[in-house]
Amino acid sequence: FNVNTKVTDAIDILNEVIDNVRNNTFVRSVSFVADTTSGGAGTNITLTTTVDGTANQYEIDWGDGSANSVTSDSTPSHTYSTNSGSPFSISLTARNTNGGGEGSTASSAILEGVSAADLSADNYIFDL
C-alpha cells in the first residue's frame, strides 16, 4: 500500500489475500540458492527454492536471453551455453496457479553476477 491506494482498493487486496490463505493458494515469499557460483560456457546451475506458502509453479529468468523456464519443479536447472553478455542475473517468481490476485504470487530478489571483465572472460559466467 502507498499514499495513493484507495481504501476500497486496499480492502479488495486484503480480501484477495484472505481468499488465497483460506483456499491454501497463498504464496507469501520465495528465495533461492544456487549450487554453482561460477563457471564457463556449459556450466549447469541448479536452484533450490524456499517458499513460504504453497507454490505449484516457478518461472525463472536465467538472465542469458534464453526463454524463461516455467516448471513445477522446486529445483530447476539450466545450462549456460555462452559467456557472452555476462554477468547474468537470475530472478524467480513463485505462484499458485489455483489462486488469484494478491497473495498468489511472490518474486525473489535478483542474484546478480560479477562482470566477466573482472575475471577470465573465457571461463566465467557468474559469481553469486
N, CA, C and O atoms as a GROMACS GRO file, in nm:
protein
  512
    1PHE      N    1   0.083  -0.118   0.000
    1PHE     CA    2   0.000   0.000   0.000
    1PHE      C    3   0.087   0.124   0.000
    1PHE      O    4   0.198   0.123   0.054
    2ASN      N    5   0.038   0.230  -0.060
    2ASN     CA    6   0.108   0.358  -0.056
    2ASN      C    7   0.005   0.469  -0.038
    2ASN      O    8  -0.114   0.442  -0.025
    3VAL      N    9   0.050   0.592  -0.036
    3VAL     CA   10  -0.041   0.705  -0.010
    3VAL      C   11  -0.147   0.720  -0.118
    3VAL      O   12  -0.248   0.786  -0.094
    4ASN      N   13  -0.127   0.661  -0.235
    4ASN     CA   14  -0.224   0.673  -0.343
    4ASN      C   15  -0.325   0.558  -0.346
    4ASN      O   16  -0.416   0.558  -0.429
    5THR      N   17  -0.310   0.460  -0.256
    5THR     CA   18  -0.400   0.346  -0.252
    5THR      C   19  -0.533   0.390  -0.191
    5THR      O   20  -0.538   0.443  -0.080
    6LYS      N   21  -0.640   0.366  -0.265
    6LYS     CA   22  -0.773   0.399  -0.214
    6LYS      C   23  -0.814   0.294  -0.111
    6LYS      O   24  -0.770   0.179  -0.118
    7VAL      N   25  -0.896   0.334  -0.018
    7VAL     CA   26  -0.943   0.241   0.086
    7VAL      C   27  -1.014   0.122   0.022
    7VAL      O   28  -0.994   0.008   0.065
    8THR      N   29  -1.095   0.147  -0.080
    8THR     CA   30  -1.167   0.036  -0.144
    8THR      C   31  -1.070  -0.059  -0.214
    8THR      O   32  -1.092  -0.181  -0.213
    9ASP      N   33  -0.965  -0.006  -0.273
    9ASP     CA   34  -0.863  -0.092  -0.336
    9ASP      C   35  -0.790  -0.174  -0.231
    9ASP      O   36  -0.762  -0.292  -0.252
   10ALA      N   37  -0.759  -0.113  -0.118
   10ALA     CA   38  -0.690  -0.184  -0.010
   10ALA      C   39  -0.778  -0.297   0.043
   10ALA      O   40  -0.727  -0.405   0.072
   11ILE      N   41  -0.907  -0.274   0.056
   11ILE     CA   42  -0.999  -0.378   0.103
   11ILE      C   43  -1.004  -0.492   0.001
   11ILE      O   44  -1.005  -0.609   0.040
   12ASP      N   45  -1.008  -0.460  -0.128
   12ASP     CA   46  -1.007  -0.564  -0.232
   12ASP      C   47  -0.881  -0.649  -0.224
   12ASP      O   48  -0.887  -0.772  -0.234
   13ILE      N   49  -0.766  -0.584  -0.207
   13ILE     CA   50  -0.639  -0.656  -0.197
   13ILE      C   51  -0.639  -0.748  -0.075
   13ILE      O   52  -0.600  -0.864  -0.085
   14LEU      N   53  -0.682  -0.697   0.038
   14LEU     CA   54  -0.688  -0.779   0.159
   14LEU      C   55  -0.784  -0.897   0.143
   14LEU      O   56  -0.756  -1.006   0.191
   15ASN      N   57  -0.896  -0.876   0.077
   15ASN     CA   58  -0.990  -0.985   0.052
   15ASN      C   59  -0.928  -1.093  -0.038
   15ASN      O   60  -0.950  -1.212  -0.015
   16GLU      N   61  -0.851  -1.052  -0.139
   16GLU     CA   62  -0.784  -1.150  -0.224
   16GLU      C   63  -0.682  -1.230  -0.144
   16GLU      O   64  -0.672  -1.352  -0.161
   17VAL      N   65  -0.607  -1.163  -0.057
   17VAL     CA   66  -0.509  -1.233   0.028
   17VAL      C   67  -0.581  -1.334   0.117
   17VAL      O   68  -0.539  -1.449   0.128
   18ILE      N   69  -0.689  -1.291   0.181
   18ILE     CA   70  -0.764  -1.379   0.271
   18ILE      C   71  -0.818  -1.500   0.193
   18ILE      O   72  -0.812  -1.612   0.243
   19ASP      N   73  -0.872  -1.478   0.072
   19ASP     CA   74  -0.920  -1.590  -0.010
   19ASP      C   75  -0.808  -1.688  -0.041
   19ASP      O   76  -0.828  -1.810  -0.036
   20ASN      N   77  -0.689  -1.636  -0.073
   20ASN     CA   78  -0.577  -1.725  -0.104
   20ASN      C   79  -0.531  -1.803   0.020
   20ASN      O   80  -0.493  -1.919   0.009
   21VAL      N   81  -0.534  -1.740   0.137
   21VAL     CA   82  -0.499  -1.812   0.260
   21VAL      C   83  -0.602  -1.920   0.287
   21VAL      O   84  -0.567  -2.035   0.313
   22ARG      N   85  -0.728  -1.885   0.280
   22ARG     CA   86  -0.837  -1.980   0.306
   22ARG      C   87  -0.835  -2.098   0.208
   22ARG      O   88  -0.864  -2.211   0.247
   23ASN      N   89  -0.802  -2.072   0.083
   23ASN     CA   90  -0.802  -2.177  -0.020
   23ASN      C   91  -0.668  -2.248  -0.033
   23ASN      O   92  -0.650  -2.331  -0.123
   24ASN      N   93  -0.573  -2.217   0.057
   24ASN     CA   94  -0.440  -2.277   0.056
   24ASN      C   95  -0.367  -2.251  -0.077
   24ASN      O   96  -0.297  -2.339  -0.128
   25THR      N   97  -0.385  -2.132  -0.131
   25THR     CA   98  -0.317  -2.092  -0.254
   25THR      C   99  -0.228  -1.970  -0.231
   25THR      O  100  -0.185  -1.905  -0.326
   26PHE      N  101  -0.202  -1.939  -0.105
   26PHE     CA  102  -0.124  -1.821  -0.068
   26PHE      C  103   0.025  -1.847  -0.090
   26PHE      O  104   0.076  -1.951  -0.051
   27VAL      N  105   0.094  -1.751  -0.151
   27VAL     CA  106   0.240  -1.754  -0.168
   27VAL      C  107   0.290  -1.621  -0.114
   27VAL      O  108   0.274  -1.517  -0.178
   28ARG      N  109   0.353  -1.626   0.002
   28ARG     CA  110   0.398  -1.503   0.066
   28ARG      C  111   0.533  -1.458   0.014
   28ARG      O  112   0.552  -1.341  -0.018
   29SER      N  113   0.628  -1.552   0.007
   29SER     CA  114   0.763  -1.514  -0.036
   29SER      C  115   0.834  -1.635  -0.095
   29SER      O  116   0.794  -1.749  -0.075
   30VAL      N  117   0.940  -1.606  -0.168
   30VAL     CA  118   1.024  -1.711  -0.226
   30VAL      C  119   1.168  -1.661  -0.226
   30VAL      O  120   1.195  -1.543  -0.247
   31SER      N  121   1.259  -1.754  -0.202
   31SER     CA  122   1.402  -1.725  -0.213
   31SER      C  123   1.469  -1.847  -0.274
   31SER      O  124   1.408  -1.954  -0.283
   32PHE      N  125   1.593  -1.831  -0.317
   32PHE     CA  126   1.663  -1.945  -0.375
   32PHE      C  127   1.812  -1.932  -0.355
   32PHE      O  128   1.866  -1.823  -0.333
   33VAL      N  129   1.879  -2.046  -0.362
   33VAL     CA  130   2.025  -2.052  -0.361
   33VAL      C  131   2.067  -2.136  -0.481
   33VAL      O  132   1.992  -2.222  -0.528
   34ALA      N  133   2.187  -2.109  -0.529
   34ALA     CA  134   2.242  -2.181  -0.645
   34ALA      C  135   2.349  -2.278  -0.599
   34ALA      O  136   2.426  -2.248  -0.508
   35ASP      N  137   2.354  -2.395  -0.663
   35ASP     CA  138   2.455  -2.494  -0.626
   35ASP      C  139   2.591  -2.463  -0.688
   35ASP      O  140   2.693  -2.513  -0.641
   36THR      N  141   2.593  -2.381  -0.793
   36THR     CA  142   2.716  -2.345  -0.862
   36THR      C  143   2.726  -2.193  -0.862
   36THR      O  144   2.628  -2.124  -0.889
   37THR      N  145   2.844  -2.142  -0.831
   37THR     CA  146   2.856  -1.996  -0.823
   37THR      C  147   2.948  -1.937  -0.929
   37THR      O  148   2.956  -1.815  -0.940
   38SER      N  149   3.016  -2.020  -1.006
   38SER     CA  150   3.097  -1.968  -1.116
   38SER      C  151   3.128  -2.082  -1.211
   38SER      O  152   3.117  -2.199  -1.175
   39GLY      N  153   3.166  -2.046  -1.331
   39GLY     CA  154   3.199  -2.147  -1.431
   39GLY      C  155   3.197  -2.087  -1.570
   39GLY      O  156   3.165  -1.969  -1.587
   40GLY      N  157   3.230  -2.168  -1.666
   40GLY     CA  158   3.234  -2.123  -1.804
   40GLY      C  159   3.115  -2.173  -1.883
   40GLY      O  160   3.021  -2.228  -1.827
   41ALA      N  161   3.121  -2.152  -2.014
   41ALA     CA  162   3.015  -2.200  -2.102
   41ALA      C  163   2.999  -2.349  -2.079
   41ALA      O  164   3.097  -2.422  -2.065
   42GLY      N  165   2.875  -2.395  -2.076
   42GLY     CA  166   2.846  -2.534  -2.048
   42GLY      C  167   2.820  -2.563  -1.901
   42GLY      O  168   2.789  -2.676  -1.864
   43THR      N  169   2.834  -2.460  -1.816
   43THR     CA  170   2.810  -2.478  -1.674
   43THR      C  171   2.661  -2.495  -1.648
   43THR      O  172   2.579  -2.419  -1.699
   44ASN      N  173   2.629  -2.597  -1.569
   44ASN     CA  174   2.491  -2.621  -1.529
   44ASN      C  175   2.471  -2.565  -1.388
   44ASN      O  176   2.555  -2.584  -1.300
   45ILE      N  177   2.360  -2.497  -1.367
   45ILE     CA  178   2.327  -2.442  -1.236
   45ILE      C  179   2.191  -2.496  -1.194
   45ILE      O  180   2.098  -2.500  -1.274
   46THR      N  181   2.180  -2.537  -1.068
   46THR     CA  182   2.054  -2.583  -1.011
   46THR      C  183   2.018  -2.493  -0.895
   46THR      O  184   2.100  -2.467  -0.807
   47LEU      N  185   1.895  -2.445  -0.896
   47LEU     CA  186   1.845  -2.361  -0.788
   47LEU      C  187   1.767  -2.446  -0.689
   47LEU      O  188   1.694  -2.537  -0.728
   48THR      N  189   1.781  -2.415  -0.563
   48THR     CA  190   1.698  -2.475  -0.459
   48THR      C  191   1.613  -2.363  -0.402
   48THR      O  192   1.664  -2.265  -0.348
   49THR      N  193   1.481  -2.380  -0.414
   49THR     CA  194   1.390  -2.274  -0.373
   49THR      C  195   1.335  -2.300  -0.232
   49THR      O  196   1.320  -2.414  -0.190
   50THR      N  197   1.307  -2.192  -0.164
   50THR     CA  198   1.239  -2.196  -0.035
   50THR      C  199   1.119  -2.105  -0.045
   50THR      O  200   1.133  -1.986  -0.073
   51VAL      N  201   1.001  -2.160  -0.022
   51VAL     CA  202   0.877  -2.085  -0.040
   51VAL      C  203   0.800  -2.081   0.091
   51VAL      O  204   0.786  -2.183   0.160
   52ASP      N  205   0.752  -1.964   0.125
   52ASP     CA  206   0.657  -1.951   0.235
   52ASP      C  207   0.520  -1.947   0.170
   52ASP      O  208   0.477  -1.843   0.121
   53GLY      N  209   0.452  -2.059   0.169
   53GLY     CA  210   0.323  -2.072   0.103
   53GLY      C  211   0.317  -2.201   0.024
   53GLY      O  212   0.397  -2.292   0.046
   54THR      N  213   0.222  -2.208  -0.068
   54THR     CA  214   0.200  -2.330  -0.145
   54THR      C  215   0.213  -2.305  -0.294
   54THR      O  216   0.114  -2.308  -0.368
   55ALA      N  217   0.333  -2.279  -0.337
   55ALA     CA  218   0.359  -2.256  -0.480
   55ALA      C  219   0.350  -2.388  -0.555
   55ALA      O  220   0.392  -2.492  -0.505
   56ASN      N  221   0.294  -2.383  -0.676
   56ASN     CA  222   0.292  -2.501  -0.762
   56ASN      C  223   0.351  -2.471  -0.900
   56ASN      O  224   0.347  -2.556  -0.988
   57GLN      N  225   0.405  -2.350  -0.917
   57GLN     CA  226   0.467  -2.314  -1.044
   57GLN      C  227   0.578  -2.211  -1.018
   57GLN      O  228   0.563  -2.120  -0.937
   58TYR      N  229   0.689  -2.229  -1.090
   58TYR     CA  230   0.804  -2.139  -1.079
   58TYR      C  231   0.839  -2.090  -1.219
   58TYR      O  232   0.846  -2.168  -1.314
   59GLU      N  233   0.862  -1.960  -1.231
   59GLU     CA  234   0.908  -1.903  -1.356
   59GLU      C  235   1.045  -1.842  -1.330
   59GLU      O  236   1.061  -1.758  -1.242
   60ILE      N  237   1.144  -1.887  -1.409
   60ILE     CA  238   1.281  -1.844  -1.387
   60ILE      C  239   1.332  -1.770  -1.510
   60ILE      O  240   1.322  -1.819  -1.622
   61ASP      N  241   1.386  -1.651  -1.487
   61ASP     CA  242   1.458  -1.576  -1.589
   61ASP      C  243   1.605  -1.598  -1.559
   61ASP      O  244   1.657  -1.547  -1.459
   62TRP      N  245   1.672  -1.673  -1.645
   62TRP     CA  246   1.812  -1.711  -1.622
   62TRP      C  247   1.909  -1.599  -1.655
   62TRP      O  248   2.028  -1.609  -1.625
   63GLY      N  249   1.860  -1.491  -1.718
   63GLY     CA  250   1.943  -1.374  -1.741
   63GLY      C  251   2.031  -1.379  -1.864
   63GLY      O  252   2.105  -1.284  -1.891
   64ASP      N  253   2.026  -1.488  -1.939
   64ASP     CA  254   2.115  -1.503  -2.055
   64ASP      C  255   2.044  -1.485  -2.188
   64ASP      O  256   2.102  -1.512  -2.293
   65GLY      N  257   1.919  -1.439  -2.185
   65GLY     CA  258   1.845  -1.416  -2.308
   65GLY      C  259   1.766  -1.536  -2.356
   65GLY      O  260   1.690  -1.526  -2.452
   66SER      N  261   1.783  -1.651  -2.291
   66SER     CA  262   1.704  -1.768  -2.328
   66SER      C  263   1.561  -1.748  -2.279
   66SER      O  264   1.534  -1.661  -2.195
   67ALA      N  265   1.470  -1.828  -2.331
   67ALA     CA  266   1.331  -1.818  -2.288
   67ALA      C  267   1.320  -1.850  -2.140
   67ALA      O  268   1.392  -1.935  -2.088
   68ASN      N  269   1.229  -1.781  -2.072
   68ASN     CA  270   1.206  -1.810  -1.931
   68ASN      C  271   1.161  -1.954  -1.915
   68ASN      O  272   1.085  -2.006  -1.997
   69SER      N  273   1.207  -2.019  -1.810
   69SER     CA  274   1.163  -2.154  -1.777
   69SER      C  275   1.040  -2.145  -1.689
   69SER      O  276   1.035  -2.064  -1.596
   70VAL      N  277   0.940  -2.227  -1.718
   70VAL     CA  278   0.822  -2.238  -1.632
   70VAL      C  279   0.812  -2.386  -1.595
   70VAL      O  280   0.804  -2.472  -1.682
   71THR      N  281   0.811  -2.414  -1.464
   71THR     CA  282   0.816  -2.551  -1.417
   71THR      C  283   0.744  -2.565  -1.284
   71THR      O  284   0.723  -2.466  -1.214
   72SER      N  285   0.708  -2.688  -1.250
   72SER     CA  286   0.654  -2.716  -1.116
   72SER      C  287   0.765  -2.769  -1.025
   72SER      O  288   0.742  -2.790  -0.906
   73ASP      N  289   0.885  -2.789  -1.081
   73ASP     CA  290   0.999  -2.841  -1.006
   73ASP      C  291   1.058  -2.730  -0.918
   73ASP      O  292   1.090  -2.622  -0.968
   74SER      N  293   1.072  -2.757  -0.788
   74SER     CA  294   1.127  -2.656  -0.697
   74SER      C  295   1.279  -2.654  -0.699
   74SER      O  296   1.341  -2.577  -0.624
   75THR      N  297   1.341  -2.737  -0.783
   75THR     CA  298   1.487  -2.735  -0.800
   75THR      C  299   1.520  -2.729  -0.950
   75THR      O  300   1.578  -2.822  -1.005
   76PRO      N  301   1.482  -2.619  -1.015
   76PRO     CA  302   1.506  -2.608  -1.159
   76PRO      C  303   1.654  -2.592  -1.191
   76PRO      O  304   1.731  -2.542  -1.109
   77SER      N  305   1.692  -2.636  -1.310
   77SER     CA  306   1.832  -2.622  -1.352
   77SER      C  307   1.839  -2.566  -1.493
   77SER      O  308   1.741  -2.568  -1.568
   78HIS      N  309   1.958  -2.516  -1.526
   78HIS     CA  310   1.979  -2.451  -1.656
   78HIS      C  311   2.127  -2.462  -1.691
   78HIS      O  312   2.213  -2.454  -1.604
   79THR      N  313   2.156  -2.482  -1.819
   79THR     CA  314   2.293  -2.485  -1.867
   79THR      C  315   2.320  -2.360  -1.949
   79THR      O  316   2.248  -2.331  -2.045
   80TYR      N  317   2.423  -2.287  -1.911
   80TYR     CA  318   2.463  -2.167  -1.983
   80TYR      C  319   2.548  -2.207  -2.102
   80TYR      O  320   2.650  -2.276  -2.086
   81SER      N  321   2.509  -2.166  -2.221
   81SER     CA  322   2.580  -2.206  -2.343
   81SER      C  323   2.690  -2.110  -2.383
   81SER      O  324   2.773  -2.143  -2.467
   82THR      N  325   2.692  -1.992  -2.324
   82THR     CA  326   2.791  -1.892  -2.362
   82THR      C  327   2.823  -1.801  -2.245
   82THR      O  328   2.746  -1.790  -2.150
   83ASN      N  329   2.937  -1.735  -2.253
   83ASN     CA  330   2.972  -1.633  -2.156
   83ASN      C  331   2.931  -1.495  -2.204
   83ASN      O  332   2.930  -1.399  -2.126
   84SER      N  333   2.896  -1.483  -2.331
   84SER     CA  334   2.863  -1.355  -2.390
   84SER      C  335   2.746  -1.290  -2.316
   84SER      O  336   2.642  -1.353  -2.294
   85GLY      N  337   2.764  -1.165  -2.279
   85GLY     CA  338   2.659  -1.092  -2.209
   85GLY      C  339   2.666  -1.104  -2.059
   85GLY      O  340   2.582  -1.048  -1.988
   86SER      N  341   2.766  -1.178  -2.008
   86SER     CA  342   2.774  -1.190  -1.862
   86SER      C  343   2.815  -1.056  -1.804
   86SER      O  344   2.883  -0.979  -1.871
   87PRO      N  345   2.777  -1.025  -1.684
   87PRO     CA  346   2.722  -1.116  -1.584
   87PRO      C  347   2.574  -1.143  -1.607
   87PRO      O  348   2.504  -1.061  -1.666
   88PHE      N  349   2.528  -1.258  -1.561
   88PHE     CA  350   2.388  -1.295  -1.574
   88PHE      C  351   2.319  -1.277  -1.440
   88PHE      O  352   2.373  -1.313  -1.335
   89SER      N  353   2.200  -1.222  -1.443
   89SER     CA  354   2.118  -1.205  -1.324
   89SER      C  355   2.003  -1.304  -1.331
   89SER      O  356   1.938  -1.316  -1.435
   90ILE      N  357   1.979  -1.373  -1.223
   90ILE     CA  358   1.873  -1.475  -1.218
   90ILE      C  359   1.761  -1.422  -1.130
   90ILE      O  360   1.785  -1.373  -1.020
   91SER      N  361   1.638  -1.433  -1.178
   91SER     CA  362   1.523  -1.398  -1.096
   91SER      C  363   1.420  -1.509  -1.104
   91SER      O  364   1.410  -1.579  -1.205
   92LEU      N  365   1.343  -1.525  -0.998
   92LEU     CA  366   1.248  -1.634  -0.989
   92LEU      C  367   1.116  -1.582  -0.934
   92LEU      O  368   1.114  -1.503  -0.840
   93THR      N  369   1.006  -1.627  -0.993
   93THR     CA  370   0.873  -1.596  -0.944
   93THR      C  371   0.803  -1.726  -0.910
   93THR      O  372   0.801  -1.819  -0.991
   94ALA      N  373   0.746  -1.733  -0.791
   94ALA     CA  374   0.668  -1.850  -0.749
   94ALA      C  375   0.522  -1.809  -0.745
   94ALA      O  376   0.488  -1.698  -0.704
   95ARG      N  377   0.435  -1.900  -0.788
   95ARG     CA  378   0.292  -1.869  -0.784
   95ARG      C  379   0.213  -1.996  -0.758
   95ARG      O  380   0.264  -2.107  -0.773
   96ASN      N  381   0.090  -1.976  -0.720
   96ASN     CA  382  -0.004  -2.086  -0.713
   96ASN      C  383  -0.107  -2.059  -0.822
   96ASN      O  384  -0.181  -1.961  -0.814
   97THR      N  385  -0.110  -2.144  -0.921
   97THR     CA  386  -0.196  -2.122  -1.038
   97THR      C  387  -0.344  -2.140  -1.006
   97THR      O  388  -0.429  -2.105  -1.088
   98ASN      N  389  -0.375  -2.195  -0.889
   98ASN     CA  390  -0.515  -2.210  -0.849
   98ASN      C  391  -0.566  -2.087  -0.774
   98ASN      O  392  -0.686  -2.074  -0.750
   99GLY      N  393  -0.476  -1.997  -0.737
   99GLY     CA  394  -0.513  -1.875  -0.667
   99GLY      C  395  -0.534  -1.762  -0.764
   99GLY      O  396  -0.529  -1.781  -0.886
  100GLY      N  397  -0.556  -1.645  -0.711
  100GLY     CA  398  -0.575  -1.530  -0.797
  100GLY      C  399  -0.550  -1.402  -0.722
  100GLY      O  400  -0.570  -1.394  -0.601
  101GLY      N  401  -0.507  -1.301  -0.795
  101GLY     CA  402  -0.488  -1.170  -0.735
  101GLY      C  403  -0.376  -1.167  -0.633
  101GLY      O  404  -0.283  -1.248  -0.638
  102GLU      N  405  -0.386  -1.073  -0.542
  102GLU     CA  406  -0.284  -1.053  -0.439
  102GLU      C  407  -0.270  -1.178  -0.353
  102GLU      O  408  -0.368  -1.240  -0.314
  103GLY      N  409  -0.146  -1.211  -0.325
  103GLY     CA  410  -0.120  -1.323  -0.235
  103GLY      C  411  -0.099  -1.456  -0.304
  103GLY      O  412  -0.068  -1.555  -0.237
  104SER      N  413  -0.116  -1.462  -0.436
  104SER     CA  414  -0.094  -1.590  -0.505
  104SER      C  415   0.038  -1.594  -0.580
  104SER      O  416   0.071  -1.695  -0.642
  105THR      N  417   0.116  -1.485  -0.576
  105THR     CA  418   0.243  -1.476  -0.647
  105THR      C  419   0.346  -1.403  -0.560
  105THR      O  420   0.314  -1.305  -0.492
  106ALA      N  421   0.471  -1.453  -0.565
  106ALA     CA  422   0.581  -1.385  -0.496
  106ALA      C  423   0.704  -1.392  -0.584
  106ALA      O  424   0.727  -1.493  -0.650
  107SER      N  425   0.782  -1.285  -0.586
  107SER     CA  426   0.906  -1.282  -0.664
  107SER      C  427   1.025  -1.273  -0.571
  107SER      O  428   1.019  -1.214  -0.464
  108SER      N  429   1.134  -1.334  -0.616
  108SER     CA  430   1.256  -1.334  -0.537
  108SER      C  431   1.336  -1.207  -0.561
  108SER      O  432   1.310  -1.131  -0.653
  109ALA      N  433   1.433  -1.188  -0.476
  109ALA     CA  434   1.536  -1.088  -0.503
  109ALA      C  435   1.621  -1.142  -0.617
  109ALA      O  436   1.631  -1.264  -0.634
  110ILE      N  437   1.680  -1.056  -0.692
  110ILE     CA  438   1.762  -1.097  -0.805
  110ILE      C  439   1.904  -1.122  -0.758
  110ILE      O  440   1.962  -1.041  -0.686
  111LEU      N  441   1.960  -1.235  -0.800
  111LEU     CA  442   2.102  -1.261  -0.776
  111LEU      C  443   2.178  -1.208  -0.895
  111LEU      O  444   2.149  -1.244  -1.009
  112GLU      N  445   2.274  -1.122  -0.870
  112GLU     CA  446   2.350  -1.062  -0.979
  112GLU      C  447   2.492  -1.113  -0.980
  112GLU      O  448   2.552  -1.132  -0.874
  113GLY      N  449   2.545  -1.134  -1.098
  113GLY     CA  450   2.682  -1.180  -1.114
  113GLY      C  451   2.780  -1.065  -1.122
  113GLY      O  452   2.741  -0.949  -1.135
  114VAL      N  453   2.905  -1.098  -1.114
  114VAL     CA  454   3.015  -1.002  -1.128
  114VAL      C  455   3.052  -0.997  -1.276
  114VAL      O  456   3.043  -1.099  -1.345
  115SER      N  457   3.092  -0.883  -1.323
  115SER     CA  458   3.127  -0.869  -1.464
  115SER      C  459   3.237  -0.966  -1.505
  115SER      O  460   3.335  -0.985  -1.434
  116ALA      N  461   3.218  -1.027  -1.620
  116ALA     CA  462   3.318  -1.120  -1.673
  116ALA      C  463   3.451  -1.050  -1.698
  116ALA      O  464   3.556  -1.114  -1.696
  117ALA      N  465   3.447  -0.920  -1.720
  117ALA     CA  466   3.572  -0.846  -1.743
  117ALA      C  467   3.659  -0.846  -1.618
  117ALA      O  468   3.780  -0.827  -1.626
  118ASP      N  469   3.597  -0.869  -1.501
  118ASP     CA  470   3.672  -0.871  -1.376
  118ASP      C  471   3.750  -1.001  -1.358
  118ASP      O  472   3.843  -1.008  -1.276
  119LEU      N  473   3.713  -1.104  -1.434
  119LEU     CA  474   3.778  -1.234  -1.421
  119LEU      C  475   3.822  -1.281  -1.559
  119LEU      O  476   3.828  -1.201  -1.653
  120SER      N  477   3.853  -1.406  -1.571
  120SER     CA  478   3.892  -1.463  -1.700
  120SER      C  479   3.769  -1.473  -1.789
  120SER      O  480   3.678  -1.552  -1.762
  121ALA      N  481   3.763  -1.395  -1.893
  121ALA     CA  482   3.645  -1.389  -1.979
  121ALA      C  483   3.618  -1.521  -2.050
  121ALA      O  484   3.505  -1.544  -2.093
  122ASP      N  485   3.718  -1.606  -2.064
  122ASP     CA  486   3.698  -1.732  -2.135
  122ASP      C  487   3.629  -1.839  -2.052
  122ASP      O  488   3.573  -1.933  -2.108
  123ASN      N  489   3.630  -1.827  -1.921
  123ASN     CA  490   3.571  -1.934  -1.840
  123ASN      C  491   3.480  -1.884  -1.730
  123ASN      O  492   3.464  -1.950  -1.628
  124TYR      N  493   3.420  -1.769  -1.749
  124TYR     CA  494   3.341  -1.710  -1.643
  124TYR      C  495   3.199  -1.682  -1.688
  124TYR      O  496   3.177  -1.625  -1.795
  125ILE      N  497   3.103  -1.723  -1.608
  125ILE     CA  498   2.964  -1.688  -1.636
  125ILE      C  499   2.909  -1.596  -1.531
  125ILE      O  500   2.858  -1.489  -1.563
  126PHE      N  501   2.918  -1.634  -1.405
  126PHE     CA  502   2.859  -1.554  -1.298
  126PHE      C  503   2.929  -1.587  -1.168
  126PHE      O  504   3.000  -1.686  -1.157
  127ASP      N  505   2.907  -1.502  -1.073
  127ASP     CA  506   2.960  -1.526  -0.939
  127ASP      C  507   2.856  -1.474  -0.844
  127ASP      O  508   2.828  -1.354  -0.842
  128LEU      N  509   2.796  -1.563  -0.764
  128LEU     CA  510   2.686  -1.524  -0.678
  128LEU      C  511   2.733  -1.498  -0.538
  128LEU      O  512   2.653  -1.464  -0.451
   0.00000   0.00000   0.00000
